[in-house]
């Protein structure tokens, strides 16, 4: 990702980088308003502050999620069917899926749509009574382009498309062995659990801000965009990991049953065979009792809580504005 290269060149931690760039983009607007005598109007435009914060959380969560995804892949290497260079090559391909440049299409779409609304239809979410309206419109277009279309587009593409494509790649390549459904194996998936929870939480926060900024002027557009972001994020990862764990569960049950059938019976049975039979029988019972869900009931409530929190935040923001 080109943005990652830029951040590495600055040598700033990515949270600080986005805090500086997004706040600076707002301060440029303050300076322009001051020079044009519109400062008192501009400072009343809470939408610019919210959009700057939207850009910050979009960039912040994008890099946090990518970092967590990479760590999640590294944390389950002992349960991977491949080893050595083969796994490293496949891991790189999976990570490439997560950092696909599809976001340029989304960025281009939102930039064209914004240009049409602002400069052709004359519809904006900021006020239309500035002394130098054209300057404010150009600034608003660029400000929205950076924080909303670019950073927001990268974030939206990541959680609704790229990460889901990466999960799909994990499933289609049959990455895990069947030991992933053991108690210890499922514990190793804890980072993936946290990743999925954070995805939904971040999407809920971004959706709340998007609706607060754009819904008044653009009606259903931000709501539709938010749903297009939240629904794939809230549903697809759980479905994919359910398929992964269900397949591993079936394979493990079949493998254990086959091993039990191979144990000698009758006079040929030894004490070691009996001990092995008891162990395999216990493992088989545990395998049959495994629930092939990545997220348990407690975490499902956390997901619902995150969604509910986004709605509460939206109501609070609308009340304050």
N, C-alpha and C positions, 0 to 999 in steps of 0.2 A: 504494500500500500504506500502510495507516494506521500501521503500525509505522515505516515510513521517515519519516513526518511527525513522529512522537514523537522519533525519533533526531535529526532535524534541529533540533527545538526545544531539545534538550539541548546542541547544538553539540559533542557528543563524537564522535570517530571511532567508526565502528560496532564495531571490535574491542574498544575500551575500553568502549563502552556495554554490550555483552554480557558482558564480563568483570565489570563492576561489578554488573549486575543479577543475573546467575546466581550470583555469589559471595555477594551480599547475601541472595538467597533461601536459601542454605545457612546463612549466619550467623544468620538469623532462627530457624532450627531449633536452632542451638547455644544461642541465648539462651533459647528455650523449654525446652530440655532442662536448662539450668542452673537456671532458676527452679523447675522441677518435680523437681529432684534426680535427673534421669536422664542427666546429661551423660556419665558413664562408659559408658553403654550406647549413647548416640547416636554418640559418637565412634568406636565400633567398627563402625558401620553404613557400610561403604564404598560401599554402593549409593547413598546420598545424594550422596556426592562424585562418583561416576561419572555420576549423573543430572544434576548441576549442570554437569559437563563436557560431557555430551551436549547440554544446552541451549545451552551456549556455542558448540560447533562447529556446531550446527544453525543458529543465528543468524548466526554468522560466515561459514559457507559459503554460506548463502542470499544474503547481500548481496554476497559476492565473486563468486558465479556470475552474479547479475543484472548487476553492473558489467561483468564480462567479456563477457556476452552483448551488452550495449549497445555496447561497444567493438568487438566482432566485427562487428556490423552496420555500424558507421561505417567499418570498415577495408576493406570490399569495395564501396564506393559506385561506384568506376569500372567495376565489372563488372555494374552493375545496369541492366536494360533501361529502367527509368523514370528520370525526372530531376526535379529541382526539387521543387515542392510535392506532386506525385503520389507521389514516393518518400517524402517526409517523412510524408505521411498513412498510407501503407502501413507504414512503419517504426513509427509510433505504434501501429497496430493489432497488429503483430507483438509489440511490447513489452507491449501490454495482455494478450495471450495468456499471456506469461510471468509476469505479475503478477495473474493471475485469482484471484478470491476463493473458489475451490473449496475452499481449505484450511479454511474455516469448517465445511464438512461433515465433513471428517476430524477436525477438532478436536472437534466435537460428538460424533462417534461414540466417540472415545477417552475423552472425559470421562464419557459415559454408561456406557461399559464399565467404566471405573475405579470409578465410583460403585457399580455393581452388585457388583464384586468386593470392594471394601473394606468397604462399609457393609451390604450384604445377605448376601453369602457369608462375609464376614469373612476373606478371603484377601488377604494383603499380602506383599510381598517384604521388608518390614522386620519386626523382631521384635515379639512380642506380649506381652512381659513388662514394659512400661513402667508406672510408677506411675500416670500419667494417660494411659492408652491412647487414649482418645477424642481428646484434644488432639493426640497424635502422629498419629493416623489422619487428622484434619482437616488438619493441617499437611502430612502426606505426600500427601494428595489434592491440595491446592493446589500444593504443590511439584512434584508430578508433572504437574499440569495445566498449569503455566507452562512448565517445562523440557521435558517430554515431549510432552504433547498439543498445546500451542500452538506453541512454537518447533520441536519435532520435526515437528508436523503441517505447518507451513509449508514446512519443508525437504523433507519427504517428497513433498508435493504438487508442489513446484517441480521436482524432478529426475525424478519418475516420470510426471507429467502435464503441468504447465504448459510446461516447456521443450520437451517433445515436441510439444505442440500448436503452439508457435511454430515449430518446425522444419517441421511439417506445413504450416503457413501459408506458409512460404518456398517449399516445394516446389509446393504447389497454385497459387500465384500466378505461378509461373515467373519468379522474381525475377532470376536470373542470365542474362547473355548467354553465348554458347558460348565466349567467350575465357577463361572461368573454368577451363577444362581445360588451358590453356597452362601452361608451367612457371612463368611469373610469376604467372598467375592462381591456381594452386594454392598458391603461397607466400603469397598474400594470405589464404588460408583458414587460415593457421597459428594464428590466435587461436581459430578454431572448434575446431581440433585440441586446443589446450590446454584449451579449455572442456570438451570431451567427456572428456578424460583426467581433469580435475579432478572432473567429475561422478561418475565411477566411483570415483575414489579417496575422495571425500567420502562416497559411499554405503557403501563398504566399511568405513570407519572408524565411521560411525554404526551400521551393522549389527552390528559387533563389540561396540560398547558396549551396544546394545539387548539382544543375546543375553546378555551378561554380567549385565545388571541384572535382566531379567525372566524368563529361561528357567527358573530353578530353581522358581519358584512357578507360572508360567503356561505351562509346557511348550512347546508348539509355536506359541503365539500370536506371540511375538517373532520366531521363525524364519520363519513365514509372512509376517509384516509386512515383515521384512527382504528376503525374496525378492521380494515385491511391489514393493519399492523398487529393488532392484538389477537385476532382470531387464529391466524397461523401460529403465532407465538404460544398461545395458550393451549392449543390442541395438538399440533403435529409432533412436537418432541415427545410428548407422552405416548402417542400412538406408536411412534418408531421404537422407543425403548420397550414398550409393551411387546412388540413383535420380536425384538431382539431377545428379551428375557424369556418369552414364551418358547421360542425356538431352542434356546439353550436348555430350558427346563425339559422339553420333550427329548432332546438329545441325551441329557443326563439320565433321565428315567430309563430310556432305552439302553444306554450303556451299562447302568447298574443292574438292570434285569438280565442282560446278557451275561455279565460277570457272575451273577448268582446262579444262573443255569449251568455255568461251567464248573461249579464246585462239585466234587465227587459226592455221591450219596451211598448209603449202605455201609458195607464193611470197609470200603476204601477211605471212608471219612476219617480224618485225623482231628486232633484238638485244634491245630492251626486252621483247618478248614472250618470248624465250628466258630472259632473266633472271627474269621474272615466273614462268614455268613452273617453273624450278628452285626458286625460293623457295616457291611453292605446293606443289610436290611434296614438298619437305622438311617443310613444315608439315603436310601430309597424313600423311606417315610418322610424324611426332611425335604427331599426334592419334590415329592408330591404335594407337600404343604406350602411350598413357596408361592407367594403371590407375585406374579410377573409385572409388577408396577414399579416404575422408578420412584414415584412420589407416593408416600403413604398418606393416611387420612389426615394426620396432623399437618403435613405440608400442603395438602389440598385446601385446608382451612386457611393456611397462610396465603395461598394464591387468591382465595376469595377475599381475604382481608386486604390484600394489595389492590385488588380491583375496587373494592369498596372505598379504600383510602383515596384512590384517584378521584372518585366521584365527590367525596367530601372536600378534597382540595379544590376541585372545580367550583363547587358551591361557595367556598370561602373566598376564592379569588373573584368570582362574579359579584359577591356581596361587597367586597372591598372596592371594586371598581365602580 
